[in-house]
C-alpha cells in the first residue's frame, strides 16, 4: 500500500500461495506526464497483479516549480485518508498490510489495519522525516512534524515487521526509537536483469553519466565544477529533471562548460540502460551534510548491473558497498578530488573492466528480485 513501485516486482517473486493486491494512487510522476483522473476507485490488473487505484490529487506542475511541493503534500495526505477508509471497509479480506514509505503518511492506514487485527509490515526506503527537516521542508516541533513523527513512532514500535533497504537505515531507527535489531529485515532495491544487462564490450567513451533527480539532496554542483579540471574531451550528460535544473544550467553556462555538460531531460528506462552501457563511468552525487548515510540509490545499482564503474559521494552506505564490491570509488564533494578520480578511471580501461565485473557479481548476489522476493515471503509468514 502506497508508493508501491518496487512491490510490483517483489509481488511477482512471492510464492503462489501468497495472494496479493496493490493499493496505490493514480500515476502522477513525472508531473504533467499523465492525464488527471477524477475516478474515485479503479481496479485493474498490471502484469498479472491485481491493483486498486484510489483517487488523490495529481500534481501537474513541472518538478522545477515551487507549486510542486504543495501538490506532493496534497497527493500524500489525500491518498492516506482514502487508503485508511479502504482499510476500514476491507480489512477482513486481508491477513497482512504492507505500507510503503516514503512518504510516511502511508503509515496511517497501516496503523488502522493493525488495530483491526491485520498484521502490519512496514517497508521503508527513505528517512523521510529526517531529510525533510534537514532540507527545511518542515520545522521540528510544528504540528505537521509531530503528526509525522507520531506515525513514524507507531510504525517502528508497533508494527509486526520492518523491511529497510540498508543496514545503516536499520541502525538509524534502532538508535532513534530504542527497538531491537530483530524487527528489521534487509530488503534492498533489486535490479531488472532483463533491462540492465552488462555491456558486451568495454567502451572507449570519455563520457560520465548522471541519471536521476536534480534536487536538494544531490550534490551536483561540485561534480559539474570538476569538469573545469578535466581534459576537454571529457563530457557529462545529466538525464532527468528537478527543481534545481535551472540553477545547474546557469552554473554550466557561467563556467563555460555548455559544450561538455549536457542536460538530456527524461528518457525511458530502456534508453537509460543503453546510455549507462555506453558511458565510461557514472556519477552518484549526494549531499554529505544531510541524513543520507543510509542511501543506496538505484542509480548506483543500475550502473553496477551493466558493469559501468561509478564515482560517488563518500556516504556511509555507498562506502560500504564500494568496499564490499570494488565496483567504483567514493570521493569527498570537492571538485578537484572528483576530477582526479574521474580521470584515473577513464584513463585506465583495464581497471574499469575489472571494477565492472566485480560490480556485476555483487548485484547478482545481493540485488536480484528473485532473492529479495524469498526474503519478503519469510517476513510475511513470520508476521502472520
C-alpha positions, 0 to 999 in steps of 0.5 A: 500500500502506497508508493508501491513501485518496487512491490510490483516486482517483489509481488511477482517473486512471492510464492503462489500461495501468497495472494496479493493486491496493490493499493496505490494512487493514480500515476502522477510522476513525472508531473504533467506526464499523465492525464488527471483522473477524477475516478474515485476507485479503479481496479485493474490488473498490471502484469498479472497483479491485481491493483486498486487505484484510489483517487488523490490529487495529481500534481501537474506542475513541472518538478522545477516549480515551487507549486510542486511541493504543495501538490506532493503534500496534497497527493500524500495526505489525500491518498492516506485518508482514502487508503485508511477508509479502504482499510476500514471497509476491507480489512477482513479480506486481508491477513497482512498490510504492507505500507510503503514509505516514503512518504510516511503518511502511508503509515496511517492506514497501516496503523488502522489495519493493525488495530483491526487485527491485520498484521502490519509490515512496514517497508521503508526506503527513505528517512523521510522525516529526517531529510525533510527537516534537514532540507527545511521542508518542515520545522521540528516541533510544528504540528505537521512534524509531530503528526509525522513523527507520531506515525513514524513512532507507531510504525517502528514500535508497533508494527509486526515487521520492518523491511529497510533497504540498508543496514545503516537505515536499520541502525538509524531507527534502532538508535532513534526509537530504542527497538531491537535489531530483530524487527528489521529485515534487509530488503534492498532495491533489486535490479531488472536483469532483463533491462540492465544487462552488462555491456558486451564490450568495454567502451572507449567513451570519455563520457560520465553519466548522471541519471536521476533527480536534480534536487536538494539532496544531490550534490551536483554542483561540485561534480559539474565544477570538476569538469573545469579540471578535466581534459576537454574531451571529457563530457557529462550528460545529466538525464532527468529533471528537478527543481534545481535544473535551472540553477545547474544550467546557469552554473554550466553556462557561467563556467563555460562548460555548455559544450561538455555538460549536457542536460538530456531531460527524461528518457525511458528506462530502456534508453537509460540502460543503453546510455549507462552501457555506453558511458565510461563511468557514472556519477552518484552525487549526494549531499554529505551534510544531510541524513543520507548515510543510509542511501543506496540509490538505484542509480548506483545499482543500475550502473553496477548491473551493466558493469559501468564503474561509478564515482560517488559521494563518500556516504556511509552506505555507498562506502560500504558497498564500494568496499564490499564490491570494488565496483567504483570509488567514493570521493569527498564533494570537492571538485578537484578530488572528483576530477582526479578520480574521474580521470584515473578511471577513464584513463585506465580501461583495464581497471574499469573492466575489472571494477565492472565485473566485480560490480556485476557479481555483487548485484547478482548476489545481493540485488536480484528480485528473485532473492529479495522476493524469498526474503519478503515471503519469510517476513510475511509468514513470520508476521502472520 
